[in-house]
Amino acid sequence: MHELSGENKKIWTVSELNRRARSLLEEAFPRVWVEGEVSNFKLYPSGHAYFSLKDGEGQISAAMFRFPTRGVKFEVRDGMAVVACGEVTVFDRRGQYQLVVESLAPKGKGALQMAFEQLRDRLREEGLFEDERKRPLPLLPRRVGVVTSARGAAVRDIINVLQRRFANIAILLNPVRVQGEGASREIADAIREFNEMQNVDVLIVGRGGGSMEDLWAFNEEEVARAIFESVLPVVSAVGHESDVTIADFVADLRAPTPSAAAELVVQNKKNLESRLEGYGGRLAAAVAGRVREARHGLEALAVRRMISDRRRHLRDLAQSADELGRRVRGQMESLLNEGRQGLTRLGGALSHLSPRARHALIAERHRRAEERLQAAVGIPLRDRRTSVARLAAQLGALSPLAVLARGYSICRLFPSMTVVKDAQSVSPRAELSVRLHRGELRCRALGAAEPQGEEEVDS
């Protein structure tokens, strides 16, 4: 048996041994890249993920906490080959060494490309790309809704093309961010707002060119769902002709560029006017042809009857000629009336697009809105502003941040985030999170300092 007594023998507790092992591992492997196959992947409601990385000869437990997990764009599945980057450490409670993952990427294929393909395949299986559900664009929209950035080149191109093709058409812009955090939510909300208001006939959704990362907002599921649920026809105009996004698959029509989208949505006004003139000319020619045919028939009939029996049929011929003339005139009047009514309807449709009529309607709406605003805004608004200012001052006085602004801080153990109230409760090498007035520090404890001043020390 081994001798346990003696001055030179150190007896470790389990927790001390685990902490020592963790310290040695973290010092030896502060940041490593590990390649392996994902196994037993589980994502918890807290946002933390736990899984194993394995190869043909071994495996290692891995943990990825909430914030790194949110940065993974693709869906992690068992059997997927990945490259993980993180820190090797020991989980003290179980005495198990593990890899704390800070970033995760699929091996061989980019994360964004994999996420794109996964979402594309899933939405295709749900039927969001079916041609049968796609709606035709209106022949002559009176108002066009645009969902894009107010500062990009795309909106300028769309406006220029629409005004050139049909100068007095109405354009309504719902400005949104088209890249970065939160852009997909703004795009989806703008599409839903247009559908709720029903103040346009067709939507153009898009932006100018960029990298796959720049265009990623149009590859998000919430944008695809908003386009699929839209009652209004949607034209997707994202990037350049070579760029393809999920929004292109779901939209009713995909345009290679924003300018091309504007050309597809609105026909050229001069071409429409030329077509109307052509219809009028064809109508006049048809009426003239019917008149000539009737006249030739009358002449031939008169000749035949005069030859056969001039005297006997003279009065009958005159009566028949009169009756035929009345029928021809009636048919001519009917055709002319139909032509006039068609031209009147077309003229009325075009009159609704007149800049003067649109300007008067918009001015009247503006006047009514201004009257309602003046009636609603007044003393209640000032009272509410005063109340909000008073409550804000009270909240500022009670805010913990006001205490931190005077130089105090909050020290918590990491990762449990337990507030430290006694220096003796902190173990050497323990990881701490120190909350300051501005920002937060991550520290390791060297040990507890001796009490100074008038602090009491327990015997």
Residue pairs with C-beta under 8 A, 6 or more apart in sequence:
3 9
4 11
12 20
14 95
15 92
18 90
18 92
18 95
19 90
19 92
19 427
19 429
21 90
21 97
22 89
22 90
22 92
22 429
23 429
25 88
25 89
25 90
25 97
26 87
26 88
26 89
28 88
29 87
29 88
30 87
31 85
31 86
31 87
32 85
32 86
32 87
32 88
32 99
33 83
33 84
33 85
34 53
34 60
34 83
34 84
34 85
34 86
34 99
35 55
35 81
35 82
35 83
35 84
35 107
36 53
36 54
36 55
36 59
36 60
36 81
36 82
36 84
37 53
37 54
37 55
37 79
37 80
37 81
37 82
38 51
38 52
38 53
38 76
38 77
38 78
38 79
38 80
38 81
38 82
39 51
39 52
39 53
39 54
39 59
39 78
39 79
40 50
40 51
40 52
40 78
41 49
41 50
41 51
41 76
41 77
41 78
42 49
42 50
42 51
43 49
43 69
43 76
44 50
46 66
47 65
47 66
47 67
47 69
47 70
48 63
48 64
48 65
48 66
48 69
49 63
49 64
49 69
49 76
50 61
50 62
50 63
50 64
51 62
51 64
51 76
52 59
52 60
52 61
52 62
53 59
53 60
53 62
53 82
53 84
53 99
54 60
60 97
60 98
60 99
61 96
61 97
61 98
61 99
62 84
62 86
62 98
62 99
62 100
62 101
63 91
63 98
63 99
63 100
63 101
64 72
64 86
64 100
64 101
64 102
64 104
65 100
65 415
68 101
68 102
68 103
68 104
71 103
72 104
72 111
73 111
73 112
73 114
73 115
73 216
74 106
74 111
74 112
74 114
74 115
74 118
75 115
75 118
76 82
76 104
80 106
81 106
81 107
81 108
82 104
82 105
82 106
82 107
83 104
83 105
83 106
83 107
84 99
84 101
84 103
84 104
85 101
85 102
85 103
85 104
86 99
86 100
86 101
86 102
86 103
87 99
87 100
87 102
88 97
88 98
88 99
88 100
89 97
89 98
89 99
89 100
90 96
90 97
90 98
91 97
91 98
105 111
106 114
112 212
112 213
112 216
112 219
113 212
115 219
116 212
116 219
116 246
119 219
119 221
119 224
119 246
120 246
120 249
123 129
123 221
123 224
123 246
123 249
123 250
124 249
127 133
128 224
128 228
128 249
128 250
129 249
129 250
134 251
134 252
134 253
135 233
135 252
136 233
136 252
137 202
137 233
137 235
137 252
137 253
137 264
137 265
138 201
138 202
138 233
139 267
140 266
140 267
140 272
140 349
141 169
141 200
141 201
141 202
141 265
141 266
142 169
142 170
142 201
142 352
142 353
143 169
143 170
143 171
143 172
143 199
143 200
143 201
144 162
144 169
144 170
144 171
144 172
144 200
144 201
144 202
144 203
144 204
144 265
144 266
145 172
145 173
145 174
145 194
145 199
145 200
145 202
145 203
145 204
145 232
146 155
146 158
146 171
146 172
146 173
146 174
146 203
146 204
147 174
147 176
147 187
147 190
147 191
147 194
147 203
147 204
147 205
147 206
148 154
148 155
148 158
148 173
148 175
148 176
148 178
148 204
148 205
148 206
148 207
148 258
149 155
149 175
149 176
149 177
149 178
149 207
150 173
150 175
152 178
152 207
152 208
153 208
154 206
154 207
154 208
154 237
154 258
155 173
155 258
157 257
157 258
157 259
157 262
158 171
158 204
158 237
158 258
158 259
158 261
158 262
159 171
160 259
161 259
161 262
161 263
162 169
162 171
162 262
162 265
162 266
163 169
163 171
165 262
165 263
165 266
165 267
165 268
165 269
166 266
166 267
166 268
166 269
166 353
167 269
167 355
168 353
168 354
168 355
168 358
169 266
169 353
170 358
172 194
172 199
172 200
174 190
174 193
174 194
176 183
176 186
176 187
176 189
176 190
177 183
177 186
177 217
178 187
178 207
178 217
178 218
179 207
179 210
179 213
179 214
179 215
179 216
179 217
180 217
183 217
184 217
184 218
184 220
184 222
184 223
185 222
187 205
187 217
187 218
187 223
187 226
188 220
188 222
188 223
188 225
188 226
189 226
191 203
191 205
191 223
191 226
191 227
191 230
191 234
192 226
192 229
192 230
194 200
194 203
194 230
194 232
195 229
195 230
195 231
195 232
198 231
198 232
200 232
201 232
201 233
202 232
202 233
202 234
202 235
202 265
203 230
203 232
203 233
203 234
203 235
204 235
204 237
204 255
204 258
204 261
204 262
204 265
205 218
205 227
205 234
205 235
205 236
205 237
205 238
205 247
205 251
206 218
206 235
206 236
206 237
206 238
206 239
206 247
206 255
206 258
206 261
207 215
207 218
207 237
207 238
207 239
207 258
208 239
208 258
209 239
209 240
209 243
210 239
215 238
215 239
215 243
215 245
217 223
218 236
218 238
218 245
218 246
218 247
218 248
219 245
219 246
219 247
220 246
221 246
223 246
223 247
224 246
224 247
224 249
224 250
227 234
227 236
227 247
227 250
227 251
228 250
233 252
233 253
234 250
234 251
234 252
234 253
235 251
235 252
235 253
235 254
235 255
235 261
235 264
235 265
236 245
236 247
236 248
236 250
236 251
236 253
236 254
236 255
236 261
237 254
237 255
237 256
237 257
237 258
237 260
237 261
238 245
238 247
238 248
239 245
239 257
240 256
240 257
241 256
241 257
248 254
253 264
255 261
255 264
276 343
276 346
279 342
280 339
280 343
283 335
283 339
284 339
286 335
287 332
287 335
287 336
287 339
290 328
290 331
290 332
290 335
291 328
291 332
294 324
294 325
294 327
294 328
297 324
298 321
298 324
298 325
301 317
301 320
301 321
302 317
302 321
305 313
305 316
305 317
306 313
306 314
306 317
351 357
396 402
400 410
401 437
404 410
404 435
404 436
404 437
405 437
407 437
409 434
409 435
409 436
410 419
410 434
410 435
411 419
411 420
411 432
411 433
411 434
411 435
412 418
412 419
412 420
412 432
412 433
412 434
412 435
413 420
413 426
413 430
413 431
413 432
413 433
414 431
414 432
414 433
414 442
415 431
417 433
420 426
420 432
423 448
423 449
424 448
426 432
426 445
426 448
427 445
428 445
428 446
428 447
429 444
429 445
430 444
430 445
431 442
431 443
431 444
432 441
432 442
432 443
432 444
432 445
433 440
433 441
433 442
433 443
434 440
434 441
434 442
434 443
451 457
